[in-house]
Amino acid sequence: MQSTKKPTPEKFYTLGAFEFPADVQVIKGRLEAEGIYVFLRDENFLNTDPLVSQAIGGVKLQVYTRDKDKAIEIYDEYRRYAQDDEGNPIVCPNCKAERSEVHYLRKGFLNKLFPFFEKKKYKCLSCGMITQP
């Protein structure tokens, strides 16, 4: 009797989120050139209604978990980190790294309904600390 075991579905890792679908195309092309299959979650939704980008968290750049480490290495070469109004990198007060991204918690009904009212925060990609400017 033959086994009819179903294949295990692959899991995805989200490398980052981008406000608009066009913002992700350069890194998508670079990852694909390296043989990494890329998924852009919510891309079609935002192509039809770009005004809801903040409400749903933008376009999510995803790869298979098996490709995670290689994808992170490539993504880090191209990633733009958060900068202050003078163009200087945001420095984490905890670990002093210059690897922060804009971060929104989207907690509470009003912040989910009107995400542009939430104050900007930064999340350090080295230690995970969330700070406010």
C-alpha positions as a Markdown table, in Angstrom:
| # | Residue | x | y | z |
|---|---|---|---|---|
| 1 | Met | 0.0 | 0.0 | 0.0 |
| 2 | Gln | 1.4 | 3.4 | -1.0 |
| 3 | Ser | 1.7 | 6.2 | 1.4 |
| 4 | Thr | -0.4 | 9.2 | 0.5 |
| 5 | Lys | 1.4 | 11.7 | 2.7 |
| 6 | Lys | 0.7 | 15.3 | 1.8 |
| 7 | Pro | 3.7 | 17.5 | 1.3 |
| 8 | Thr | 4.3 | 20.0 | 4.1 |
| 9 | Pro | 3.5 | 23.5 | 3.0 |
| 10 | Glu | 6.5 | 25.8 | 2.9 |
| 11 | Lys | 6.6 | 28.7 | 5.4 |
| 12 | Phe | 7.5 | 32.2 | 4.6 |
| 13 | Tyr | 9.7 | 34.8 | 6.2 |
| 14 | Thr | 8.9 | 38.5 | 5.8 |
| 15 | Leu | 12.1 | 40.5 | 5.1 |
| 16 | Gly | 10.4 | 43.9 | 5.1 |
| 17 | Ala | 7.4 | 46.0 | 4.3 |
| 18 | Phe | 7.3 | 48.8 | 1.7 |
| 19 | Glu | 4.7 | 51.6 | 1.4 |
| 20 | Phe | 4.2 | 51.1 | -2.3 |
| 21 | Pro | 4.6 | 48.2 | -4.7 |
| 22 | Ala | 7.2 | 50.2 | -6.8 |
| 23 | Asp | 9.4 | 50.6 | -3.7 |
| 24 | Val | 10.1 | 46.8 | -3.5 |
| 25 | Gln | 11.0 | 46.1 | -7.2 |
| 26 | Val | 14.8 | 46.7 | -7.0 |
| 27 | Ile | 15.4 | 44.3 | -4.1 |
| 28 | Lys | 12.9 | 41.8 | -5.6 |
| 29 | Gly | 14.9 | 41.7 | -8.8 |
| 30 | Arg | 18.2 | 41.3 | -6.9 |
| 31 | Leu | 16.9 | 38.4 | -4.8 |
| 32 | Glu | 15.4 | 36.7 | -7.9 |
| 33 | Ala | 18.8 | 37.2 | -9.7 |
| 34 | Glu | 20.3 | 35.2 | -6.9 |
| 35 | Gly | 17.8 | 32.4 | -7.3 |
| 36 | Ile | 15.6 | 33.3 | -4.4 |
| 37 | Tyr | 11.9 | 33.0 | -5.1 |
| 38 | Val | 10.1 | 36.2 | -3.8 |
| 39 | Phe | 6.5 | 36.7 | -2.8 |
| 40 | Leu | 4.9 | 40.2 | -2.6 |
| 41 | Arg | 2.0 | 39.9 | -0.2 |
| 42 | Asp | -0.7 | 42.5 | -0.7 |
| 43 | Glu | 0.9 | 43.9 | -3.9 |
| 44 | Asn | -2.2 | 43.5 | -6.0 |
| 45 | Phe | -4.4 | 45.0 | -3.3 |
| 46 | Leu | -2.2 | 48.1 | -3.1 |
| 47 | Asn | -2.0 | 48.4 | -6.9 |
| 48 | Thr | -5.8 | 48.8 | -6.9 |
| 49 | Asp | -6.0 | 51.1 | -3.9 |
| 50 | Pro | -2.7 | 52.6 | -2.8 |
| 51 | Leu | -4.3 | 54.9 | -0.2 |
| 52 | Val | -4.7 | 52.0 | 2.2 |
| 53 | Ser | -1.0 | 51.2 | 2.3 |
| 54 | Gln | -0.5 | 52.4 | 5.9 |
| 55 | Ala | -3.6 | 50.7 | 7.1 |
| 56 | Ile | -2.5 | 47.2 | 6.0 |
| 57 | Gly | 1.2 | 47.7 | 6.5 |
| 58 | Gly | 2.3 | 48.0 | 2.9 |
| 59 | Val | 3.6 | 45.4 | 0.6 |
| 60 | Lys | 5.3 | 42.5 | 2.4 |
| 61 | Leu | 8.5 | 41.1 | 0.8 |
| 62 | Gln | 8.5 | 37.4 | 1.7 |
| 63 | Val | 10.8 | 34.5 | 0.9 |
| 64 | Tyr | 10.8 | 30.8 | 1.8 |
| 65 | Thr | 12.3 | 30.2 | 5.3 |
| 66 | Arg | 14.9 | 28.0 | 3.7 |
| 67 | Asp | 16.2 | 31.1 | 1.8 |
| 68 | Lys | 16.0 | 33.4 | 4.8 |
| 69 | Asp | 19.7 | 33.8 | 5.7 |
| 70 | Lys | 20.9 | 34.4 | 2.2 |
| 71 | Ala | 17.9 | 36.8 | 1.5 |
| 72 | Ile | 18.7 | 38.8 | 4.7 |
| 73 | Glu | 22.4 | 39.1 | 3.6 |
| 74 | Ile | 21.3 | 40.4 | 0.2 |
| 75 | Tyr | 18.6 | 42.6 | 1.5 |
| 76 | Asp | 21.0 | 44.3 | 4.0 |
| 77 | Glu | 23.2 | 45.4 | 1.1 |
| 78 | Tyr | 20.3 | 47.4 | -0.4 |
| 79 | Arg | 18.2 | 48.4 | 2.6 |
| 80 | Arg | 17.7 | 52.0 | 3.4 |
| 81 | Tyr | 17.7 | 52.6 | 7.1 |
| 82 | Ala | 15.8 | 55.4 | 8.8 |
| 83 | Gln | 17.3 | 58.9 | 8.8 |
| 84 | Asp | 16.6 | 62.1 | 10.7 |
| 85 | Asp | 15.6 | 65.4 | 9.0 |
| 86 | Glu | 19.2 | 66.2 | 8.2 |
| 87 | Gly | 19.9 | 62.9 | 6.5 |
| 88 | Asn | 21.8 | 61.4 | 9.4 |
| 89 | Pro | 21.1 | 57.8 | 10.3 |
| 90 | Ile | 19.0 | 57.2 | 13.4 |
| 91 | Val | 21.2 | 55.8 | 16.2 |
| 92 | Cys | 19.8 | 53.3 | 18.7 |
| 93 | Pro | 20.2 | 54.7 | 22.2 |
| 94 | Asn | 20.5 | 51.1 | 23.5 |
| 95 | Cys | 23.1 | 49.5 | 21.3 |
| 96 | Lys | 24.3 | 52.5 | 19.2 |
| 97 | Ala | 23.6 | 50.7 | 15.9 |
| 98 | Glu | 22.6 | 52.7 | 12.9 |
| 99 | Arg | 20.2 | 50.1 | 11.6 |
| 100 | Ser | 16.7 | 51.4 | 12.5 |
| 101 | Glu | 13.5 | 51.4 | 10.4 |
| 102 | Val | 10.3 | 53.4 | 10.9 |
| 103 | His | 7.9 | 51.3 | 13.0 |
| 104 | Tyr | 4.2 | 51.6 | 13.8 |
| 105 | Leu | 2.5 | 49.5 | 16.4 |
| 106 | Arg | -1.1 | 50.1 | 15.1 |
| 107 | Lys | -2.5 | 49.3 | 18.5 |
| 108 | Gly | -6.0 | 50.5 | 19.3 |
| 109 | Phe | -9.0 | 51.1 | 17.2 |
| 110 | Leu | -8.2 | 54.6 | 16.1 |
| 111 | Asn | -4.6 | 53.8 | 15.0 |
| 112 | Lys | -5.9 | 50.9 | 12.9 |
| 113 | Leu | -8.7 | 53.0 | 11.4 |
| 114 | Phe | -6.5 | 56.2 | 11.0 |
| 115 | Pro | -2.8 | 54.9 | 11.0 |
| 116 | Phe | -1.5 | 58.4 | 10.0 |
| 117 | Phe | -2.4 | 59.7 | 13.5 |
| 118 | Glu | 0.1 | 57.3 | 15.2 |
| 119 | Lys | 3.4 | 59.0 | 16.1 |
| 120 | Lys | 6.4 | 57.8 | 14.2 |
| 121 | Lys | 8.7 | 55.4 | 16.1 |
| 122 | Tyr | 11.9 | 53.6 | 15.1 |
| 123 | Lys | 12.8 | 50.0 | 15.7 |
| 124 | Cys | 16.4 | 49.0 | 15.9 |
| 125 | Leu | 17.1 | 46.0 | 13.7 |
| 126 | Ser | 20.1 | 45.0 | 15.9 |
| 127 | Cys | 18.6 | 44.9 | 19.4 |
| 128 | Gly | 14.8 | 45.3 | 18.7 |
| 129 | Met | 14.4 | 48.4 | 20.9 |
| 130 | Ile | 11.6 | 50.8 | 19.8 |
| 131 | Thr | 12.2 | 54.5 | 20.3 |
| 132 | Gln | 10.5 | 57.8 | 19.5 |
| 133 | Pro | 12.3 | 60.7 | 17.8 |
